Amino acid sequence: MPPATLFRYIAVRTMLAIGAILLIASSLIMLIDLVENMRFAGKAGNGGFLLALSLTAMRAPSLVQALIPFVFLFGSIWMFNQLNRRSEVSVMRSAGLSVWRLLGPAAFIAAISGLLIITVIDPVSSNFLSIAEDMKSKEEGRERNLVKVLNDGIWLRQRDGEMKLIINAQNFDSQRAALKRVTVWRFDSENAFLERLDAREAFLSGRTLEMHDARLRAVSEQDERRAPIYAIPSGLSPADLQERVASPETMSLWQLPRFIALAEAAGLPTVRYHIRFQDLCATPLKLLAMVLIAAAFSLRPTRMGGALGLVIYSLGAGFALYVLSEISTAMGESGIAPVPLAAWTPAVVAALAAVTALLHLEDG
């Protein structure tokens, strides 16, 4: 690390540069999202501009968080380039400071910011995003999360004509499209309880839920009735049980492990949630890699290239990282690569490439 005074100087310059880029990026992304939400509000017919503004405010933290690695990349490039153009880097190097000591303050801020994001900011942004999705679903007149995963299995709620159904199953067999140990409660349009149905298994077949070896008990009947097969009209499909669950982006680092455990016990796919968890854990390393890449591009002697080349290199690095992240995520979701490897590969590759470039810069 450099001396305390120099450490504070570089740290302050880093925070100002990153803050400026963050402000610009946030303004642009919120403006674009506001336009999109105004289109949605226009189609919904209710709320108008106020609804669009509320949705934008709720979605903004999550959208901005997705851009944070690139904010650190371009903010650090700007900061290091300014130090280099003013010959401050040359003065520091002539005083005996190595490249590693020069980028120490920015690297420290990146690591601390990454920890702060995943432990404090992400829980807030994911909660706001969940509220925004609920608001959109309410305007569209539909329920956002058809499936709930709790300690006692899978819970679903749907309508059967004028009746309402609440369905509970211990787990789901995706290969057979079967719910196991199923209980269904039926209510009328006034929410008055009508009957309860229990079955060892229920199969999703076409537009019906076929309950095998079902036991029925209605409010108006004292004795329990049995039926080998009891079909309930249902719009539920196997894809609903895999897709109509709360999205990974609406869950924080603290919520994901418990949800993953419950979903696995219930037989629901959890690959996207594992990737989300591992990606959050890799955030500090990813931000650190952005600072290292910025230093590799920006700390070269000014005679070796101008601002245009720096911009082109930085944009190329950002685009390459984005493509690598998308490919790695797709491989993880498809099962081609292990989830931890898919989530950590972009950050590790970026960090190693930047360290290699810095070693070449430092040692010639």
Buried (B, 14 or more C-beta within 10 A) or exposed (E): EBEEEBBEBBBEBBBEBBEBBBEEBBEEBBEEBBEBBBEBBEEBEEBEEEBBBBBBBBBBBBBBBEBBBBBBBBBBBBBBBBBBEEEBBEEBBEEEBEBBBBBBBBBBBBBEBBEEBBBEBBBEBBBBBBBBBBBBEEBEEEBBBBBBBEEEBBBBBBBBEEBBBBBBBBBBBEEEBBBBBBBBBBBEEEEEEEBBBBBBBBBBEEEBBBBBEBBBEBEEEEEEEEBEEBBBBBEBBBEBBBEBBBBBBBBBBEBBEEBBEBBBBBBBBBBBBBBBBBBBBBBBBBBBBBBBBBBBBBBBEBEEEEEEEBBEBBEEBBEBBEEBBEBBBEBBBEEEBEBBEBBBBBBBBBBEBBBEBBEEBEEE
